């Protein structure tokens, strides 16, 4: 499933693919597609909204 996150370094929006089989709560690092800074993504699935919410902080 595709989800988006705002880079914690430059503020640009990025798209990422969430592995739905990995559970409702996930954490992994992904580089920003614009500035290449590593972002620690914290992903949580919201059952009522039927979507993933992604927050990013610089690693």
mmCIF file of the N, C-alpha and C atoms, coordinates in Angstrom:
data_MODEL
# 
_entry.id   MODEL 
# 
loop_
_atom_site.group_PDB 
_atom_site.id 
_atom_site.type_symbol 
_atom_site.label_atom_id 
_atom_site.label_alt_id 
_atom_site.label_comp_id 
_atom_site.label_asym_id 
_atom_site.label_entity_id 
_atom_site.label_seq_id 
_atom_site.pdbx_PDB_ins_code 
_atom_site.Cartn_x 
_atom_site.Cartn_y 
_atom_site.Cartn_z 
_atom_site.occupancy 
_atom_site.B_iso_or_equiv 
_atom_site.pdbx_formal_charge 
_atom_site.auth_seq_id 
_atom_site.auth_comp_id 
_atom_site.auth_asym_id 
_atom_site.auth_atom_id 
_atom_site.pdbx_PDB_model_num 
ATOM 1   N N  . UNK A 1 1  ? 0.845   -1.168 0.000  1.00 0.00 ? 1  UNK A N  1 
ATOM 2   C CA . UNK A 1 1  ? 0.000   0.000  0.000  1.00 0.00 ? 1  UNK A CA 1 
ATOM 3   C C  . UNK A 1 1  ? 0.898   1.243  0.000  1.00 0.00 ? 1  UNK A C  1 
ATOM 4   N N  . UNK A 1 2  ? 0.560   2.224  -0.794 1.00 0.00 ? 2  UNK A N  1 
ATOM 5   C CA . UNK A 1 2  ? 1.333   3.459  -0.840 1.00 0.00 ? 2  UNK A CA 1 
ATOM 6   C C  . UNK A 1 2  ? 0.906   4.393  0.283  1.00 0.00 ? 2  UNK A C  1 
ATOM 7   N N  . UNK A 1 3  ? 1.885   5.106  0.830  1.00 0.00 ? 3  UNK A N  1 
ATOM 8   C CA . UNK A 1 3  ? 1.642   6.119  1.852  1.00 0.00 ? 3  UNK A CA 1 
ATOM 9   C C  . UNK A 1 3  ? 2.651   7.234  1.628  1.00 0.00 ? 3  UNK A C  1 
ATOM 10  N N  . UNK A 1 4  ? 2.388   8.385  2.214  1.00 0.00 ? 4  UNK A N  1 
ATOM 11  C CA . UNK A 1 4  ? 3.286   9.512  2.053  1.00 0.00 ? 4  UNK A CA 1 
ATOM 12  C C  . UNK A 1 4  ? 3.841   9.965  3.386  1.00 0.00 ? 4  UNK A C  1 
ATOM 13  N N  . UNK A 1 5  ? 4.999   10.634 3.327  1.00 0.00 ? 5  UNK A N  1 
ATOM 14  C CA . UNK A 1 5  ? 5.567   11.239 4.525  1.00 0.00 ? 5  UNK A CA 1 
ATOM 15  C C  . UNK A 1 5  ? 6.288   12.515 4.132  1.00 0.00 ? 5  UNK A C  1 
ATOM 16  N N  . UNK A 1 6  ? 6.339   13.441 5.074  1.00 0.00 ? 6  UNK A N  1 
ATOM 17  C CA . UNK A 1 6  ? 7.047   14.695 4.862  1.00 0.00 ? 6  UNK A CA 1 
ATOM 18  C C  . UNK A 1 6  ? 8.438   14.553 5.464  1.00 0.00 ? 6  UNK A C  1 
ATOM 19  N N  . UNK A 1 7  ? 9.454   14.813 4.667  1.00 0.00 ? 7  UNK A N  1 
ATOM 20  C CA . UNK A 1 7  ? 10.835  14.696 5.125  1.00 0.00 ? 7  UNK A CA 1 
ATOM 21  C C  . UNK A 1 7  ? 11.069  15.608 6.323  1.00 0.00 ? 7  UNK A C  1 
ATOM 22  N N  . UNK A 1 8  ? 11.672  15.048 7.370  1.00 0.00 ? 8  UNK A N  1 
ATOM 23  C CA . UNK A 1 8  ? 11.967  15.824 8.570  1.00 0.00 ? 8  UNK A CA 1 
ATOM 24  C C  . UNK A 1 8  ? 13.121  16.795 8.343  1.00 0.00 ? 8  UNK A C  1 
ATOM 25  N N  . UNK A 1 9  ? 13.868  16.621 7.262  1.00 0.00 ? 9  UNK A N  1 
ATOM 26  C CA . UNK A 1 9  ? 14.990  17.504 6.966  1.00 0.00 ? 9  UNK A CA 1 
ATOM 27  C C  . UNK A 1 9  ? 14.621  18.683 6.083  1.00 0.00 ? 9  UNK A C  1 
ATOM 28  N N  . UNK A 1 10 ? 14.048  18.397 4.918  1.00 0.00 ? 10 UNK A N  1 
ATOM 29  C CA . UNK A 1 10 ? 13.775  19.465 3.949  1.00 0.00 ? 10 UNK A CA 1 
ATOM 30  C C  . UNK A 1 10 ? 12.293  19.806 3.809  1.00 0.00 ? 10 UNK A C  1 
ATOM 31  N N  . UNK A 1 11 ? 11.412  18.969 4.354  1.00 0.00 ? 11 UNK A N  1 
ATOM 32  C CA . UNK A 1 11 ? 9.979   19.258 4.307  1.00 0.00 ? 11 UNK A CA 1 
ATOM 33  C C  . UNK A 1 11 ? 9.263   18.786 3.052  1.00 0.00 ? 11 UNK A C  1 
ATOM 34  N N  . UNK A 1 12 ? 9.983   18.186 2.119  1.00 0.00 ? 12 UNK A N  1 
ATOM 35  C CA . UNK A 1 12 ? 9.357   17.709 0.885  1.00 0.00 ? 12 UNK A CA 1 
ATOM 36  C C  . UNK A 1 12 ? 8.555   16.430 1.143  1.00 0.00 ? 12 UNK A C  1 
ATOM 37  N N  . UNK A 1 13 ? 7.470   16.257 0.384  1.00 0.00 ? 13 UNK A N  1 
ATOM 38  C CA . UNK A 1 13 ? 6.647   15.055 0.500  1.00 0.00 ? 13 UNK A CA 1 
ATOM 39  C C  . UNK A 1 13 ? 7.260   13.931 -0.315 1.00 0.00 ? 13 UNK A C  1 
ATOM 40  N N  . UNK A 1 14 ? 7.217   12.738 0.239  1.00 0.00 ? 14 UNK A N  1 
ATOM 41  C CA . UNK A 1 14 ? 7.760   11.539 -0.383 1.00 0.00 ? 14 UNK A CA 1 
ATOM 42  C C  . UNK A 1 14 ? 6.702   10.450 -0.367 1.00 0.00 ? 14 UNK A C  1 
ATOM 43  N N  . UNK A 1 15 ? 6.754   9.560  -1.322 1.00 0.00 ? 15 UNK A N  1 
ATOM 44  C CA . UNK A 1 15 ? 5.895   8.380  -1.318 1.00 0.00 ? 15 UNK A CA 1 
ATOM 45  C C  . UNK A 1 15 ? 6.712   7.184  -0.890 1.00 0.00 ? 15 UNK A C  1 
ATOM 46  N N  . UNK A 1 16 ? 6.083   6.291  -0.154 1.00 0.00 ? 16 UNK A N  1 
ATOM 47  C CA . UNK A 1 16 ? 6.719   5.057  0.266  1.00 0.00 ? 16 UNK A CA 1 
ATOM 48  C C  . UNK A 1 16 ? 5.709   3.929  0.132  1.00 0.00 ? 16 UNK A C  1 
ATOM 49  N N  . UNK A 1 17 ? 6.189   2.725  0.114  1.00 0.00 ? 17 UNK A N  1 
ATOM 50  C CA . UNK A 1 17 ? 5.323   1.559  0.062  1.00 0.00 ? 17 UNK A CA 1 
ATOM 51  C C  . UNK A 1 17 ? 5.383   0.859  1.404  1.00 0.00 ? 17 UNK A C  1 
ATOM 52  N N  . UNK A 1 18 ? 4.214   0.682  2.021  1.00 0.00 ? 18 UNK A N  1 
ATOM 53  C CA . UNK A 1 18 ? 4.125   0.027  3.321  1.00 0.00 ? 18 UNK A CA 1 
ATOM 54  C C  . UNK A 1 18 ? 3.826   -1.449 3.096  1.00 0.00 ? 18 UNK A C  1 
ATOM 55  N N  . UNK A 1 19 ? 4.603   -2.301 3.754  1.00 0.00 ? 19 UNK A N  1 
ATOM 56  C CA . UNK A 1 19 ? 4.396   -3.743 3.676  1.00 0.00 ? 19 UNK A CA 1 
ATOM 57  C C  . UNK A 1 19 ? 3.266   -4.107 4.636  1.00 0.00 ? 19 UNK A C  1 
ATOM 58  N N  . UNK A 1 20 ? 2.085   -4.352 4.104  1.00 0.00 ? 20 UNK A N  1 
ATOM 59  C CA . UNK A 1 20 ? 0.918   -4.628 4.935  1.00 0.00 ? 20 UNK A CA 1 
ATOM 60  C C  . UNK A 1 20 ? 1.060   -5.903 5.753  1.00 0.00 ? 20 UNK A C  1 
ATOM 61  N N  . UNK A 1 21 ? 1.901   -6.834 5.312  1.00 0.00 ? 21 UNK A N  1 
ATOM 62  C CA . UNK A 1 21 ? 2.073   -8.090 6.041  1.00 0.00 ? 21 UNK A CA 1 
ATOM 63  C C  . UNK A 1 21 ? 2.994   -7.934 7.256  1.00 0.00 ? 21 UNK A C  1 
ATOM 64  N N  . UNK A 1 22 ? 3.613   -6.767 7.429  1.00 0.00 ? 22 UNK A N  1 
ATOM 65  C CA . UNK A 1 22 ? 4.558   -6.553 8.527  1.00 0.00 ? 22 UNK A CA 1 
ATOM 66  C C  . UNK A 1 22 ? 3.886   -6.080 9.817  1.00 0.00 ? 22 UNK A C  1 
ATOM 67  N N  . UNK A 1 23 ? 2.581   -5.941 9.817  1.00 0.00 ? 23 UNK A N  1 
ATOM 68  C CA . UNK A 1 23 ? 1.866   -5.583 11.034 1.00 0.00 ? 23 UNK A CA 1 
ATOM 69  C C  . UNK A 1 23 ? 1.338   -4.164 11.026 1.00 0.00 ? 23 UNK A C  1 
ATOM 70  N N  . UNK A 1 24 ? 0.592   -3.847 12.107 1.00 0.00 ? 24 UNK A N  1 
ATOM 71  C CA . UNK A 1 24 ? -0.051  -2.534 12.209 1.00 0.00 ? 24 UNK A CA 1 
ATOM 72  C C  . UNK A 1 24 ? 0.899   -1.431 12.636 1.00 0.00 ? 24 UNK A C  1 
ATOM 73  N N  . UNK A 1 25 ? 1.995   -1.790 13.299 1.00 0.00 ? 25 UNK A N  1 
ATOM 74  C CA . UNK A 1 25 ? 2.985   -0.807 13.739 1.00 0.00 ? 25 UNK A CA 1 
ATOM 75  C C  . UNK A 1 25 ? 4.337   -1.216 13.169 1.00 0.00 ? 25 UNK A C  1 
ATOM 76  N N  . UNK A 1 26 ? 4.973   -0.283 12.473 1.00 0.00 ? 26 UNK A N  1 
ATOM 77  C CA . UNK A 1 26 ? 6.259   -0.576 11.841 1.00 0.00 ? 26 UNK A CA 1 
ATOM 78  C C  . UNK A 1 26 ? 7.198   0.612  12.029 1.00 0.00 ? 26 UNK A C  1 
ATOM 79  N N  . UNK A 1 27 ? 8.485   0.340  12.011 1.00 0.00 ? 27 UNK A N  1 
ATOM 80  C CA . UNK A 1 27 ? 9.510   1.380  12.068 1.00 0.00 ? 27 UNK A CA 1 
ATOM 81  C C  . UNK A 1 27 ? 10.641  0.971  11.131 1.00 0.00 ? 27 UNK A C  1 
ATOM 82  N N  . UNK A 1 28 ? 11.031  1.879  10.240 1.00 0.00 ? 28 UNK A N  1 
ATOM 83  C CA . UNK A 1 28 ? 12.179  1.634  9.385  1.00 0.00 ? 28 UNK A CA 1 
ATOM 84  C C  . UNK A 1 28 ? 12.727  2.946  8.862  1.00 0.00 ? 28 UNK A C  1 
ATOM 85  N N  . UNK A 1 29 ? 13.912  2.892  8.277  1.00 0.00 ? 29 UNK A N  1 
ATOM 86  C CA . UNK A 1 29 ? 14.580  4.090  7.765  1.00 0.00 ? 29 UNK A CA 1 
ATOM 87  C C  . UNK A 1 29 ? 14.451  4.135  6.251  1.00 0.00 ? 29 UNK A C  1 
ATOM 88  N N  . UNK A 1 30 ? 14.111  5.311  5.755  1.00 0.00 ? 30 UNK A N  1 
ATOM 89  C CA . UNK A 1 30 ? 14.047  5.527  4.303  1.00 0.00 ? 30 UNK A CA 1 
ATOM 90  C C  . UNK A 1 30 ? 14.624  6.896  3.995  1.00 0.00 ? 30 UNK A C  1 
ATOM 91  N N  . UNK A 1 31 ? 15.471  6.972  2.972  1.00 0.00 ? 31 UNK A N  1 
ATOM 92  C CA . UNK A 1 31 ? 16.065  8.237  2.570  1.00 0.00 ? 31 UNK A CA 1 
ATOM 93  C C  . UNK A 1 31 ? 15.045  9.093  1.829  1.00 0.00 ? 31 UNK A C  1 
ATOM 94  N N  . UNK A 1 32 ? 15.130  10.408 2.052  1.00 0.00 ? 32 UNK A N  1 
ATOM 95  C CA . UNK A 1 32 ? 14.287  11.353 1.328  1.00 0.00 ? 32 UNK A CA 1 
ATOM 96  C C  . UNK A 1 32 ? 14.639  11.286 -0.155 1.00 0.00 ? 32 UNK A C  1 
ATOM 97  N N  . UNK A 1 33 ? 13.642  11.324 -1.000 1.00 0.00 ? 33 UNK A N  1 
ATOM 98  C CA . UNK A 1 33 ? 13.841  11.249 -2.443 1.00 0.00 ? 33 UNK A CA 1 
ATOM 99  C C  . UNK A 1 33 ? 14.369  12.563 -3.019 1.00 0.00 ? 33 UNK A C  1 
ATOM 100 N N  . UNK A 1 34 ? 14.336  13.638 -2.206 1.00 0.00 ? 34 UNK A N  1 
ATOM 101 C CA . UNK A 1 34 ? 14.791  14.946 -2.673 1.00 0.00 ? 34 UNK A CA 1 
ATOM 102 C C  . UNK A 1 34 ? 16.180  15.288 -2.108 1.00 0.00 ? 34 UNK A C  1 
ATOM 103 N N  . UNK A 1 35 ? 16.314  15.256 -0.767 1.00 0.00 ? 35 UNK A N  1 
ATOM 104 C CA . UNK A 1 35 ? 17.579  15.688 -0.145 1.00 0.00 ? 35 UNK A CA 1 
ATOM 105 C C  . UNK A 1 35 ? 18.463  14.533 0.310  1.00 0.00 ? 35 UNK A C  1 
ATOM 106 N N  . UNK A 1 36 ? 17.978  13.306 0.220  1.00 0.00 ? 36 UNK A N  1 
ATOM 107 C CA . UNK A 1 36 ? 18.716  12.079 0.555  1.00 0.00 ? 36 UNK A CA 1 
ATOM 108 C C  . UNK A 1 36 ? 19.007  11.886 2.038  1.00 0.00 ? 36 UNK A C  1 
ATOM 109 N N  . UNK A 1 37 ? 18.448  12.706 2.924  1.00 0.00 ? 37 UNK A N  1 
ATOM 110 C CA . UNK A 1 37 ? 18.665  12.518 4.357  1.00 0.00 ? 37 UNK A CA 1 
ATOM 111 C C  . UNK A 1 37 ? 17.849  11.315 4.835  1.00 0.00 ? 37 UNK A C  1 
ATOM 112 N N  . UNK A 1 38 ? 18.405  10.518 5.765  1.00 0.00 ? 38 UNK A N  1 
ATOM 113 C CA . UNK A 1 38 ? 17.678  9.356  6.269  1.00 0.00 ? 38 UNK A CA 1 
ATOM 114 C C  . UNK A 1 38 ? 16.580  9.780  7.250  1.00 0.00 ? 38 UNK A C  1 
ATOM 115 N N  . UNK A 1 39 ? 15.377  9.279  7.014  1.00 0.00 ? 39 UNK A N  1 
ATOM 116 C CA . UNK A 1 39 ? 14.239  9.545  7.875  1.00 0.00 ? 39 UNK A CA 1 
ATOM 117 C C  . UNK A 1 39 ? 13.835  8.250  8.568  1.00 0.00 ? 39 UNK A C  1 
ATOM 118 N N  . UNK A 1 40 ? 13.653  8.315  9.890  1.00 0.00 ? 40 UNK A N  1 
ATOM 119 C CA . UNK A 1 40 ? 13.122  7.190  10.636 1.00 0.00 ? 40 UNK A CA 1 
ATOM 120 C C  . UNK A 1 40 ? 11.608  7.299  10.553 1.00 0.00 ? 40 UNK A C  1 
ATOM 121 N N  . UNK A 1 41 ? 10.990  6.336  9.879  1.00 0.00 ? 41 UNK A N  1 
ATOM 122 C CA . UNK A 1 41 ? 9.546   6.352  9.685  1.00 0.00 ? 41 UNK A CA 1 
ATOM 123 C C  . UNK A 1 41 ? 8.869   5.502  10.745 1.00 0.00 ? 41 UNK A C  1 
ATOM 124 N N  . UNK A 1 42 ? 7.874   6.074  11.398 1.00 0.00 ? 42 UNK A N  1 
ATOM 125 C CA . UNK A 1 42 ? 7.037   5.357  12.361 1.00 0.00 ? 42 UNK A CA 1 
ATOM 126 C C  . UNK A 1 42 ? 5.665   5.249  11.724 1.00 0.00 ? 42 UNK A C  1 
ATOM 127 N N  . UNK A 1 43 ? 5.243   4.026  11.471 1.00 0.00 ? 43 UNK A N  1 
ATOM 128 C CA . UNK A 1 43 ? 4.029   3.773  10.702 1.00 0.00 ? 43 UNK A CA 1 
ATOM 129 C C  . UNK A 1 43 ? 3.016   3.058  11.582 1.00 0.00 ? 43 UNK A C  1 
ATOM 130 N N  . UNK A 1 44 ? 1.799   3.574  11.602 1.00 0.00 ? 44 UNK A N  1 
ATOM 131 C CA . UNK A 1 44 ? 0.717   2.945  12.363 1.00 0.00 ? 44 UNK A CA 1 
ATOM 132 C C  . UNK A 1 44 ? -0.517  2.855  11.482 1.00 0.00 ? 44 UNK A C  1 
ATOM 133 N N  . UNK A 1 45 ? -1.186  1.720  11.587 1.00 0.00 ? 45 UNK A N  1 
ATOM 134 C CA . UNK A 1 45 ? -2.408  1.504  10.813 1.00 0.00 ? 45 UNK A CA 1 
ATOM 135 C C  . UNK A 1 45 ? -3.605  1.948  11.634 1.00 0.00 ? 45 UNK A C  1 
ATOM 136 N N  . UNK A 1 46 ? -4.466  2.774  11.040 1.00 0.00 ? 46 UNK A N  1 
ATOM 137 C CA . UNK A 1 46 ? -5.700  3.231  11.681 1.00 0.00 ? 46 UNK A CA 1 
ATOM 138 C C  . UNK A 1 46 ? -6.854  2.420  11.094 1.00 0.00 ? 46 UNK A C  1 
ATOM 139 N N  . UNK A 1 47 ? -7.417  1.551  11.925 1.00 0.00 ? 47 UNK A N  1 
ATOM 140 C CA . UNK A 1 47 ? -8.476  0.649  11.469 1.00 0.00 ? 47 UNK A CA 1 
ATOM 141 C C  . UNK A 1 47 ? -9.703  1.431  11.006 1.00 0.00 ? 47 UNK A C  1 
ATOM 142 N N  . UNK A 1 48 ? -10.107 2.453  11.764 1.00 0.00 ? 48 UNK A N  1 
ATOM 143 C CA . UNK A 1 48 ? -11.322 3.196  11.420 1.00 0.00 ? 48 UNK A CA 1 
ATOM 144 C C  . UNK A 1 48 ? -11.176 3.965  10.109 1.00 0.00 ? 48 UNK A C  1 
ATOM 145 N N  . UNK A 1 49 ? -9.971  4.468  9.819  1.00 0.00 ? 49 UNK A N  1 
ATOM 146 C CA . UNK A 1 49 ? -9.736  5.204  8.569  1.00 0.00 ? 49 UNK A CA 1 
ATOM 147 C C  . UNK A 1 49 ? -9.291  4.281  7.450  1.00 0.00 ? 49 UNK A C  1 
ATOM 148 N N  . UNK A 1 50 ? -8.914  3.039  7.795  1.00 0.00 ? 50 UNK A N  1 
ATOM 149 C CA . UNK A 1 50 ? -8.433  2.046  6.834  1.00 0.00 ? 50 UNK A CA 1 
ATOM 150 C C  . UNK A 1 50 ? -7.245  2.573  6.028  1.00 0.00 ? 50 UNK A C  1 
ATOM 151 N N  . UNK A 1 51 ? -6.283  3.179  6.760  1.00 0.00 ? 51 UNK A N  1 
ATOM 152 C CA . UNK A 1 51 ? -5.079  3.673  6.118  1.00 0.00 ? 51 UNK A CA 1 
ATOM 153 C C  . UNK A 1 51 ? -3.928  3.732  7.109  1.00 0.00 ? 51 UNK A C  1 
ATOM 154 N N  . UNK A 1 52 ? -2.719  3.841  6.579  1.00 0.00 ? 52 UNK A N  1 
ATOM 155 C CA . UNK A 1 52 ? -1.516  3.968  7.396  1.00 0.00 ? 52 UNK A CA 1 
ATOM 156 C C  . UNK A 1 52 ? -1.177  5.437  7.583  1.00 0.00 ? 52 UNK A C  1 
ATOM 157 N N  . UNK A 1 53 ? -0.737  5.782  8.794  1.00 0.00 ? 53 UNK A N  1 
ATOM 158 C CA . UNK A 1 53 ? -0.268  7.126  9.084  1.00 0.00 ? 53 UNK A CA 1 
ATOM 159 C C  . UNK A 1 53 ? 1.225   7.045  9.340  1.00 0.00 ? 53 UNK A C  1 
ATOM 160 N N  . UNK A 1 54 ? 1.972   7.927  8.687  1.00 0.00 ? 54 UNK A N  1 
ATOM 161 C CA . UNK A 1 54 ? 3.430   7.883  8.748  1.00 0.00 ? 54 UNK A CA 1 
ATOM 162 C C  . UNK A 1 54 ? 3.950   9.186  9.356  1.00 0.00 ? 54 UNK A C  1 
ATOM 163 N N  . UNK A 1 55 ? 4.817   9.063  10.356 1.00 0.00 ? 55 UNK A N  1 
ATOM 164 C CA . UNK A 1 55 ? 5.524   10.218 10.896 1.00 0.00 ? 55 UNK A CA 1 
ATOM 165 C C  . UNK A 1 55 ? 7.013   9.992  10.664 1.00 0.00 ? 55 UNK A C  1 
ATOM 166 N N  . UNK A 1 56 ? 7.725   11.085 10.442 1.00 0.00 ? 56 UNK A N  1 
ATOM 167 C CA . UNK A 1 56 ? 9.158   10.965 10.125 1.00 0.00 ? 56 UNK A CA 1 
ATOM 168 C C  . UNK A 1 56 ? 9.972   11.884 11.028 1.00 0.00 ? 56 UNK A C  1 
ATOM 169 N N  . UNK A 1 57 ? 11.112  11.363 11.481 1.00 0.00 ? 57 UNK A N  1 
ATOM 170 C CA . UNK A 1 57 ? 12.109  12.147 12.211 1.00 0.00 ? 57 UNK A CA 1 
ATOM 171 C C  . UNK A 1 57 ? 13.469  11.815 11.597 1.00 0.00 ? 57 UNK A C  1 
ATOM 172 N N  . UNK A 1 58 ? 14.387  12.776 11.681 1.00 0.00 ? 58 UNK A N  1 
ATOM 173 C CA . UNK A 1 58 ? 15.722  12.513 11.136 1.00 0.00 ? 58 UNK A CA 1 
ATOM 174 C C  . UNK A 1 58 ? 16.413  11.474 11.983 1.00 0.00 ? 58 UNK A C  1 
ATOM 175 N N  . UNK A 1 59 ? 17.123  10.567 11.315 1.00 0.00 ? 59 UNK A N  1 
ATOM 176 C CA . UNK A 1 59 ? 17.852  9.527  12.028 1.00 0.00 ? 59 UNK A CA 1 
ATOM 177 C C  . UNK A 1 59 ? 19.156  10.071 12.529 1.00 0.00 ? 59 UNK A C  1 
# 
